[in-house]
Amino acid sequence: MEKLITVKDVKQRYGCSTPTARKYIRQCKPHLENPLVTFEWAFNEWEQSRIVVEKTSKKQYEEALHRIKEGKVVVPRRW
């Protein structure tokens, strides 16, 4: 059976509020509404689709790729 990602899991991973965690799960395709969960593979695909690498120097680009491969996730915030 595939692992399911819950609102609690997303809150712990990103340190965000409950409404934000719910929004993130609803952006994953497919997701289930009652209870609100998504599949681990769908969440990983959604997370990968949000990774943006800006135009930087080759060294900065390689460092960013290294961080991504290590599993460190940076969620950009809009103010």
Distance bins in CASP14 RR format, pairs under 12 A and 6 or more apart:
PFRMAT RR
TARGET T0000
AUTHOR 0000-0000-0000
RMODE 2
METHOD distances of the structure
MODEL  1
1 39 0 0 0 0 0 1 0 0 0 0 0
1 40 0 0 0 0 0 1 0 0 0 0 0
2 30 0 0 0 0 0 1 0 0 0 0 0
2 32 0 0 0 0 0 1 0 0 0 0 0
2 37 0 0 0 0 0 1 0 0 0 0 0
2 38 0 0 0 0 0 1 0 0 0 0 0
2 39 1 0 1 0 0 0 0 0 0 0 0
2 40 1 0 0 1 0 0 0 0 0 0 0
2 41 1 0 0 1 0 0 0 0 0 0 0
2 42 0 0 0 0 1 0 0 0 0 0 0
2 43 0 0 0 0 0 1 0 0 0 0 0
2 44 0 0 0 0 0 1 0 0 0 0 0
3 9 0 0 0 0 1 0 0 0 0 0 0
3 37 0 0 0 0 1 0 0 0 0 0 0
3 38 0 0 0 0 0 1 0 0 0 0 0
3 39 1 0 0 1 0 0 0 0 0 0 0
3 40 1 0 1 0 0 0 0 0 0 0 0
3 41 0 0 0 0 1 0 0 0 0 0 0
3 42 0 0 0 0 0 1 0 0 0 0 0
3 43 0 0 0 0 1 0 0 0 0 0 0
3 44 0 0 0 0 0 1 0 0 0 0 0
4 10 0 0 0 0 0 1 0 0 0 0 0
4 25 0 0 0 0 0 1 0 0 0 0 0
4 28 0 0 0 0 0 1 0 0 0 0 0
4 30 0 0 0 0 0 1 0 0 0 0 0
4 31 0 0 0 0 1 0 0 0 0 0 0
4 32 0 0 0 0 1 0 0 0 0 0 0
4 35 0 0 0 0 1 0 0 0 0 0 0
4 36 0 0 0 0 0 1 0 0 0 0 0
4 37 1 0 1 0 0 0 0 0 0 0 0
4 38 1 0 0 1 0 0 0 0 0 0 0
4 39 1 0 0 1 0 0 0 0 0 0 0
4 40 1 0 0 1 0 0 0 0 0 0 0
4 41 0 0 0 0 0 1 0 0 0 0 0
4 42 0 0 0 0 1 0 0 0 0 0 0
4 43 0 0 0 0 1 0 0 0 0 0 0
5 11 0 0 0 0 0 1 0 0 0 0 0
5 12 0 0 0 0 0 1 0 0 0 0 0
5 13 0 0 0 0 1 0 0 0 0 0 0
5 14 0 0 0 0 0 1 0 0 0 0 0
5 21 0 0 0 0 1 0 0 0 0 0 0
5 22 0 0 0 0 0 1 0 0 0 0 0
5 24 0 0 0 0 1 0 0 0 0 0 0
5 25 1 0 0 1 0 0 0 0 0 0 0
5 28 1 0 0 1 0 0 0 0 0 0 0
5 31 0 0 0 0 1 0 0 0 0 0 0
5 32 0 0 0 0 0 1 0 0 0 0 0
5 35 0 0 0 0 0 1 0 0 0 0 0
5 36 0 0 0 0 1 0 0 0 0 0 0
5 37 1 0 0 1 0 0 0 0 0 0 0
5 38 1 0 1 0 0 0 0 0 0 0 0
5 39 1 0 0 1 0 0 0 0 0 0 0
5 40 1 0 1 0 0 0 0 0 0 0 0
5 41 0 0 0 0 1 0 0 0 0 0 0
5 42 0 0 0 0 1 0 0 0 0 0 0
5 43 1 0 1 0 0 0 0 0 0 0 0
5 44 0 0 0 0 1 0 0 0 0 0 0
5 45 0 0 0 0 0 1 0 0 0 0 0
5 46 0 0 0 0 1 0 0 0 0 0 0
5 47 0 0 0 0 0 1 0 0 0 0 0
6 12 0 0 0 0 1 0 0 0 0 0 0
6 13 0 0 0 0 0 1 0 0 0 0 0
6 18 0 0 0 0 0 1 0 0 0 0 0
6 21 0 0 0 0 1 0 0 0 0 0 0
6 22 0 0 0 0 0 1 0 0 0 0 0
6 24 0 0 0 0 0 1 0 0 0 0 0
6 25 0 0 0 0 1 0 0 0 0 0 0
6 31 0 0 0 0 0 1 0 0 0 0 0
6 32 0 0 0 0 0 1 0 0 0 0 0
6 35 1 0 0 1 0 0 0 0 0 0 0
6 36 1 0 0 1 0 0 0 0 0 0 0
6 37 1 0 1 0 0 0 0 0 0 0 0
6 38 0 0 0 0 1 0 0 0 0 0 0
6 39 0 0 0 0 0 1 0 0 0 0 0
6 40 0 0 0 0 0 1 0 0 0 0 0
6 43 0 0 0 0 0 1 0 0 0 0 0
7 13 0 0 0 0 0 1 0 0 0 0 0
7 14 0 0 0 0 0 1 0 0 0 0 0
7 15 0 0 0 0 0 1 0 0 0 0 0
7 16 0 0 0 0 1 0 0 0 0 0 0
7 17 0 0 0 0 0 1 0 0 0 0 0
7 18 1 0 0 1 0 0 0 0 0 0 0
7 19 0 0 0 0 1 0 0 0 0 0 0
7 20 0 0 0 0 1 0 0 0 0 0 0
7 21 1 0 1 0 0 0 0 0 0 0 0
7 22 1 0 1 0 0 0 0 0 0 0 0
7 23 0 0 0 0 0 1 0 0 0 0 0
7 24 0 0 0 0 1 0 0 0 0 0 0
7 25 1 0 0 1 0 0 0 0 0 0 0
7 26 0 0 0 0 0 1 0 0 0 0 0
7 28 0 0 0 0 0 1 0 0 0 0 0
7 31 0 0 0 0 0 1 0 0 0 0 0
7 32 0 0 0 0 0 1 0 0 0 0 0
7 33 0 0 0 0 0 1 0 0 0 0 0
7 35 0 0 0 0 1 0 0 0 0 0 0
7 36 1 0 1 0 0 0 0 0 0 0 0
7 37 0 0 0 0 1 0 0 0 0 0 0
7 38 0 0 0 0 1 0 0 0 0 0 0
7 43 0 0 0 0 0 1 0 0 0 0 0
8 14 0 0 0 0 0 1 0 0 0 0 0
8 15 0 0 0 0 0 1 0 0 0 0 0
8 16 0 0 0 0 0 1 0 0 0 0 0
8 18 0 0 0 0 1 0 0 0 0 0 0
8 21 1 0 0 1 0 0 0 0 0 0 0
8 22 0 0 0 0 0 1 0 0 0 0 0
8 25 0 0 0 0 0 1 0 0 0 0 0
8 35 0 0 0 0 0 1 0 0 0 0 0
8 36 0 0 0 0 0 1 0 0 0 0 0
8 37 0 0 0 0 0 1 0 0 0 0 0
9 15 0 0 0 0 0 1 0 0 0 0 0
9 16 0 0 0 0 0 1 0 0 0 0 0
9 21 0 0 0 0 1 0 0 0 0 0 0
9 24 0 0 0 0 0 1 0 0 0 0 0
9 25 0 0 0 0 1 0 0 0 0 0 0
9 35 0 0 0 0 0 1 0 0 0 0 0
9 36 0 0 0 0 0 1 0 0 0 0 0
9 37 0 0 0 0 1 0 0 0 0 0 0
9 38 0 0 0 0 1 0 0 0 0 0 0
9 39 0 0 0 0 0 1 0 0 0 0 0
9 40 0 0 0 0 1 0 0 0 0 0 0
9 43 0 0 0 0 1 0 0 0 0 0 0
10 16 1 0 0 1 0 0 0 0 0 0 0
10 17 0 0 0 0 0 1 0 0 0 0 0
10 18 0 0 0 0 1 0 0 0 0 0 0
10 19 0 0 0 0 0 1 0 0 0 0 0
10 20 0 0 0 0 1 0 0 0 0 0 0
10 21 1 1 0 0 0 0 0 0 0 0 0
10 22 0 0 0 0 1 0 0 0 0 0 0
10 23 0 0 0 0 1 0 0 0 0 0 0
10 24 1 0 1 0 0 0 0 0 0 0 0
10 25 1 0 0 1 0 0 0 0 0 0 0
10 26 0 0 0 0 0 1 0 0 0 0 0
10 27 0 0 0 0 0 1 0 0 0 0 0
10 28 0 0 0 0 1 0 0 0 0 0 0
10 31 0 0 0 0 0 1 0 0 0 0 0
10 36 0 0 0 0 1 0 0 0 0 0 0
10 37 0 0 0 0 0 1 0 0 0 0 0
10 38 0 0 0 0 1 0 0 0 0 0 0
10 40 0 0 0 0 0 1 0 0 0 0 0
10 43 1 0 0 1 0 0 0 0 0 0 0
10 46 0 0 0 0 0 1 0 0 0 0 0
10 47 0 0 0 0 0 1 0 0 0 0 0
10 73 0 0 0 0 0 1 0 0 0 0 0
10 75 0 0 0 0 0 1 0 0 0 0 0
11 17 1 0 0 1 0 0 0 0 0 0 0
11 18 1 0 0 1 0 0 0 0 0 0 0
11 19 0 0 0 0 0 1 0 0 0 0 0
11 20 0 0 0 0 1 0 0 0 0 0 0
11 21 1 0 1 0 0 0 0 0 0 0 0
11 22 0 0 0 0 1 0 0 0 0 0 0
11 23 0 0 0 0 0 1 0 0 0 0 0
11 24 0 0 0 0 1 0 0 0 0 0 0
11 25 0 0 0 0 0 1 0 0 0 0 0
11 36 0 0 0 0 0 1 0 0 0 0 0
12 18 0 0 0 0 0 1 0 0 0 0 0
12 21 0 0 0 0 1 0 0 0 0 0 0
13 20 0 0 0 0 0 1 0 0 0 0 0
13 21 0 0 0 0 1 0 0 0 0 0 0
13 24 0 0 0 0 1 0 0 0 0 0 0
13 25 0 0 0 0 0 1 0 0 0 0 0
13 40 0 0 0 0 0 1 0 0 0 0 0
13 43 0 0 0 0 1 0 0 0 0 0 0
13 44 0 0 0 0 0 1 0 0 0 0 0
13 47 0 0 0 0 1 0 0 0 0 0 0
13 71 0 0 0 0 0 1 0 0 0 0 0
13 72 0 0 0 0 0 1 0 0 0 0 0
13 73 1 0 0 1 0 0 0 0 0 0 0
13 75 0 0 0 0 1 0 0 0 0 0 0
14 20 1 0 0 1 0 0 0 0 0 0 0
14 21 1 0 0 1 0 0 0 0 0 0 0
14 23 0 0 0 0 0 1 0 0 0 0 0
14 24 1 0 0 1 0 0 0 0 0 0 0
14 25 0 0 0 0 0 1 0 0 0 0 0
14 43 0 0 0 0 0 1 0 0 0 0 0
14 47 0 0 0 0 1 0 0 0 0 0 0
14 50 0 0 0 0 0 1 0 0 0 0 0
14 73 1 0 0 1 0 0 0 0 0 0 0
14 74 0 0 0 0 0 1 0 0 0 0 0
14 75 1 0 1 0 0 0 0 0 0 0 0
14 76 0 0 0 0 0 1 0 0 0 0 0
14 77 0 0 0 0 0 1 0 0 0 0 0
15 21 0 0 0 0 1 0 0 0 0 0 0
15 24 0 0 0 0 0 1 0 0 0 0 0
15 73 0 0 0 0 0 1 0 0 0 0 0
15 75 0 0 0 0 1 0 0 0 0 0 0
15 77 0 0 0 0 0 1 0 0 0 0 0
16 22 0 0 0 0 1 0 0 0 0 0 0
16 23 0 0 0 0 1 0 0 0 0 0 0
16 24 1 0 0 1 0 0 0 0 0 0 0
16 25 0 0 0 0 0 1 0 0 0 0 0
16 73 0 0 0 0 0 1 0 0 0 0 0
16 75 1 0 0 1 0 0 0 0 0 0 0
16 77 0 0 0 0 1 0 0 0 0 0 0
17 23 0 0 0 0 1 0 0 0 0 0 0
17 24 0 0 0 0 0 1 0 0 0 0 0
18 24 0 0 0 0 0 1 0 0 0 0 0
18 25 0 0 0 0 0 1 0 0 0 0 0
18 36 0 0 0 0 0 1 0 0 0 0 0
19 25 0 0 0 0 0 1 0 0 0 0 0
19 26 0 0 0 0 0 1 0 0 0 0 0
19 36 0 0 0 0 0 1 0 0 0 0 0
20 26 0 0 0 0 0 1 0 0 0 0 0
20 27 0 0 0 0 0 1 0 0 0 0 0
20 75 0 0 0 0 1 0 0 0 0 0 0
20 77 0 0 0 0 0 1 0 0 0 0 0
21 27 0 0 0 0 0 1 0 0 0 0 0
21 28 0 0 0 0 0 1 0 0 0 0 0
21 36 0 0 0 0 1 0 0 0 0 0 0
21 37 0 0 0 0 0 1 0 0 0 0 0
21 38 0 0 0 0 0 1 0 0 0 0 0
21 43 0 0 0 0 0 1 0 0 0 0 0
21 75 0 0 0 0 0 1 0 0 0 0 0
22 28 0 0 0 0 0 1 0 0 0 0 0
22 31 0 0 0 0 1 0 0 0 0 0 0
22 33 0 0 0 0 0 1 0 0 0 0 0
22 35 0 0 0 0 0 1 0 0 0 0 0
22 36 1 0 1 0 0 0 0 0 0 0 0
22 37 0 0 0 0 0 1 0 0 0 0 0
22 38 0 0 0 0 0 1 0 0 0 0 0
23 31 0 0 0 0 0 1 0 0 0 0 0
23 36 0 0 0 0 0 1 0 0 0 0 0
23 38 0 0 0 0 0 1 0 0 0 0 0
23 46 0 0 0 0 0 1 0 0 0 0 0
24 31 0 0 0 0 1 0 0 0 0 0 0
24 36 0 0 0 0 0 1 0 0 0 0 0
24 37 0 0 0 0 0 1 0 0 0 0 0
24 38 0 0 0 0 1 0 0 0 0 0 0
24 42 0 0 0 0 0 1 0 0 0 0 0
24 43 0 0 0 0 1 0 0 0 0 0 0
24 46 1 0 0 1 0 0 0 0 0 0 0
24 47 0 0 0 0 1 0 0 0 0 0 0
24 49 0 0 0 0 0 1 0 0 0 0 0
24 50 0 0 0 0 1 0 0 0 0 0 0
24 73 0 0 0 0 0 1 0 0 0 0 0
24 75 0 0 0 0 1 0 0 0 0 0 0
25 31 1 0 1 0 0 0 0 0 0 0 0
25 32 0 0 0 0 1 0 0 0 0 0 0
25 33 0 0 0 0 1 0 0 0 0 0 0
25 35 0 0 0 0 0 1 0 0 0 0 0
25 36 1 0 1 0 0 0 0 0 0 0 0
25 37 1 0 0 1 0 0 0 0 0 0 0
25 38 1 0 1 0 0 0 0 0 0 0 0
25 39 0 0 0 0 0 1 0 0 0 0 0
25 40 0 0 0 0 0 1 0 0 0 0 0
25 42 0 0 0 0 1 0 0 0 0 0 0
25 43 1 0 0 1 0 0 0 0 0 0 0
25 46 0 0 0 0 1 0 0 0 0 0 0
25 47 0 0 0 0 0 1 0 0 0 0 0
26 32 0 0 0 0 0 1 0 0 0 0 0
26 33 0 0 0 0 1 0 0 0 0 0 0
26 36 1 0 0 1 0 0 0 0 0 0 0
26 37 0 0 0 0 0 1 0 0 0 0 0
26 38 0 0 0 0 1 0 0 0 0 0 0
26 42 0 0 0 0 0 1 0 0 0 0 0
26 43 0 0 0 0 0 1 0 0 0 0 0
26 46 0 0 0 0 0 1 0 0 0 0 0
27 36 0 0 0 0 0 1 0 0 0 0 0
27 38 0 0 0 0 1 0 0 0 0 0 0
27 42 0 0 0 0 1 0 0 0 0 0 0
27 43 0 0 0 0 1 0 0 0 0 0 0
27 45 0 0 0 0 0 1 0 0 0 0 0
27 46 1 0 1 0 0 0 0 0 0 0 0
27 47 0 0 0 0 0 1 0 0 0 0 0
27 49 0 0 0 0 1 0 0 0 0 0 0
27 50 0 0 0 0 1 0 0 0 0 0 0
28 36 0 0 0 0 0 1 0 0 0 0 0
28 37 0 0 0 0 1 0 0 0 0 0 0
28 38 1 0 1 0 0 0 0 0 0 0 0
28 39 1 0 0 1 0 0 0 0 0 0 0
28 40 0 0 0 0 0 1 0 0 0 0 0
28 41 0 0 0 0 1 0 0 0 0 0 0
28 42 1 0 1 0 0 0 0 0 0 0 0
28 43 1 0 1 0 0 0 0 0 0 0 0
28 44 0 0 0 0 1 0 0 0 0 0 0
28 45 1 0 0 1 0 0 0 0 0 0 0
28 46 1 0 1 0 0 0 0 0 0 0 0
28 47 0 0 0 0 1 0 0 0 0 0 0
28 48 0 0 0 0 0 1 0 0 0 0 0
28 49 0 0 0 0 1 0 0 0 0 0 0
28 50 0 0 0 0 0 1 0 0 0 0 0
29 38 0 0 0 0 1 0 0 0 0 0 0
29 39 0 0 0 0 1 0 0 0 0 0 0
29 41 0 0 0 0 0 1 0 0 0 0 0
29 42 1 0 0 1 0 0 0 0 0 0 0
29 43 0 0 0 0 0 1 0 0 0 0 0
29 45 0 0 0 0 1 0 0 0 0 0 0
29 46 1 0 0 1 0 0 0 0 0 0 0
29 49 0 0 0 0 0 1 0 0 0 0 0
30 37 0 0 0 0 0 1 0 0 0 0 0
30 38 1 0 0 1 0 0 0 0 0 0 0
30 39 1 0 0 1 0 0 0 0 0 0 0
30 41 0 0 0 0 0 1 0 0 0 0 0
30 42 1 0 0 1 0 0 0 0 0 0 0
30 43 0 0 0 0 0 1 0 0 0 0 0
30 45 0 0 0 0 0 1 0 0 0 0 0
30 46 0 0 0 0 0 1 0 0 0 0 0
31 37 1 0 0 1 0 0 0 0 0 0 0
31 38 1 0 1 0 0 0 0 0 0 0 0
31 39 0 0 0 0 1 0 0 0 0 0 0
31 40 0 0 0 0 0 1 0 0 0 0 0
31 41 0 0 0 0 0 1 0 0 0 0 0
31 42 1 0 0 1 0 0 0 0 0 0 0
31 43 0 0 0 0 1 0 0 0 0 0 0
31 45 0 0 0 0 0 1 0 0 0 0 0
31 46 0 0 0 0 1 0 0 0 0 0 0
32 38 1 0 0 1 0 0 0 0 0 0 0
32 39 0 0 0 0 1 0 0 0 0 0 0
32 42 0 0 0 0 0 1 0 0 0 0 0
37 43 0 0 0 0 1 0 0 0 0 0 0
38 44 0 0 0 0 1 0 0 0 0 0 0
38 45 0 0 0 0 1 0 0 0 0 0 0
38 46 1 0 0 1 0 0 0 0 0 0 0
38 47 0 0 0 0 0 1 0 0 0 0 0
39 45 0 0 0 0 1 0 0 0 0 0 0
39 46 0 0 0 0 0 1 0 0 0 0 0
40 46 0 0 0 0 0 1 0 0 0 0 0
40 47 0 0 0 0 0 1 0 0 0 0 0
41 47 0 0 0 0 0 1 0 0 0 0 0
41 48 0 0 0 0 0 1 0 0 0 0 0
42 48 0 0 0 0 0 1 0 0 0 0 0
42 49 0 0 0 0 0 1 0 0 0 0 0
43 49 0 0 0 0 0 1 0 0 0 0 0
43 50 0 0 0 0 0 1 0 0 0 0 0
43 73 0 0 0 0 0 1 0 0 0 0 0
44 50 0 0 0 0 0 1 0 0 0 0 0
44 51 0 0 0 0 0 1 0 0 0 0 0
44 71 0 0 0 0 0 1 0 0 0 0 0
44 73 0 0 0 0 0 1 0 0 0 0 0
45 51 0 0 0 0 0 1 0 0 0 0 0
46 73 0 0 0 0 0 1 0 0 0 0 0
47 68 0 0 0 0 0 1 0 0 0 0 0
47 71 0 0 0 0 0 1 0 0 0 0 0
47 73 1 0 0 1 0 0 0 0 0 0 0
47 74 0 0 0 0 0 1 0 0 0 0 0
47 75 0 0 0 0 1 0 0 0 0 0 0
48 68 0 0 0 0 1 0 0 0 0 0 0
48 69 0 0 0 0 0 1 0 0 0 0 0
48 71 0 0 0 0 0 1 0 0 0 0 0
48 73 0 0 0 0 0 1 0 0 0 0 0
50 68 0 0 0 0 0 1 0 0 0 0 0
50 73 0 0 0 0 1 0 0 0 0 0 0
50 74 0 0 0 0 0 1 0 0 0 0 0
50 75 1 0 0 1 0 0 0 0 0 0 0
50 76 0 0 0 0 1 0 0 0 0 0 0
51 64 0 0 0 0 1 0 0 0 0 0 0
51 65 0 0 0 0 1 0 0 0 0 0 0
51 67 0 0 0 0 0 1 0 0 0 0 0
51 68 1 0 0 1 0 0 0 0 0 0 0
51 69 0 0 0 0 0 1 0 0 0 0 0
51 71 0 0 0 0 0 1 0 0 0 0 0
51 72 0 0 0 0 0 1 0 0 0 0 0
51 73 0 0 0 0 1 0 0 0 0 0 0
51 74 0 0 0 0 1 0 0 0 0 0 0
51 75 0 0 0 0 0 1 0 0 0 0 0
51 76 0 0 0 0 1 0 0 0 0 0 0
52 64 0 0 0 0 1 0 0 0 0 0 0
52 68 0 0 0 0 0 1 0 0 0 0 0
52 74 0 0 0 0 0 1 0 0 0 0 0
52 75 0 0 0 0 0 1 0 0 0 0 0
52 76 1 0 0 1 0 0 0 0 0 0 0
53 60 0 0 0 0 1 0 0 0 0 0 0
53 61 1 0 0 1 0 0 0 0 0 0 0
53 62 0 0 0 0 0 1 0 0 0 0 0
53 63 0 0 0 0 0 1 0 0 0 0 0
53 64 1 0 1 0 0 0 0 0 0 0 0
53 65 1 0 0 1 0 0 0 0 0 0 0
53 66 0 0 0 0 0 1 0 0 0 0 0
53 67 0 0 0 0 0 1 0 0 0 0 0
53 68 0 0 0 0 1 0 0 0 0 0 0
53 74 0 0 0 0 0 1 0 0 0 0 0
53 76 0 0 0 0 0 1 0 0 0 0 0
54 60 0 0 0 0 1 0 0 0 0 0 0
54 61 0 0 0 0 1 0 0 0 0 0 0
54 64 0 0 0 0 1 0 0 0 0 0 0
54 74 0 0 0 0 0 1 0 0 0 0 0
54 76 0 0 0 0 0 1 0 0 0 0 0
55 61 0 0 0 0 1 0 0 0 0 0 0
55 64 0 0 0 0 0 1 0 0 0 0 0
56 62 0 0 0 0 1 0 0 0 0 0 0
56 63 0 0 0 0 1 0 0 0 0 0 0
56 64 1 0 0 1 0 0 0 0 0 0 0
56 65 0 0 0 0 0 1 0 0 0 0 0
57 63 0 0 0 0 1 0 0 0 0 0 0
57 64 0 0 0 0 0 1 0 0 0 0 0
58 64 0 0 0 0 0 1 0 0 0 0 0
58 65 0 0 0 0 0 1 0 0 0 0 0
59 65 0 0 0 0 0 1 0 0 0 0 0
59 66 0 0 0 0 0 1 0 0 0 0 0
60 66 0 0 0 0 0 1 0 0 0 0 0
60 67 0 0 0 0 0 1 0 0 0 0 0
61 67 0 0 0 0 0 1 0 0 0 0 0
61 68 0 0 0 0 0 1 0 0 0 0 0
62 68 0 0 0 0 0 1 0 0 0 0 0
62 69 0 0 0 0 0 1 0 0 0 0 0
63 69 0 0 0 0 0 1 0 0 0 0 0
63 70 0 0 0 0 0 1 0 0 0 0 0
63 72 0 0 0 0 0 1 0 0 0 0 0
64 70 0 0 0 0 0 1 0 0 0 0 0
64 71 0 0 0 0 0 1 0 0 0 0 0
64 72 0 0 0 0 0 1 0 0 0 0 0
64 73 0 0 0 0 0 1 0 0 0 0 0
64 74 0 0 0 0 1 0 0 0 0 0 0
65 71 0 0 0 0 0 1 0 0 0 0 0
65 72 0 0 0 0 0 1 0 0 0 0 0
66 72 0 0 0 0 1 0 0 0 0 0 0
67 73 0 0 0 0 1 0 0 0 0 0 0
67 74 1 0 0 1 0 0 0 0 0 0 0
68 74 0 0 0 0 1 0 0 0 0 0 0
END
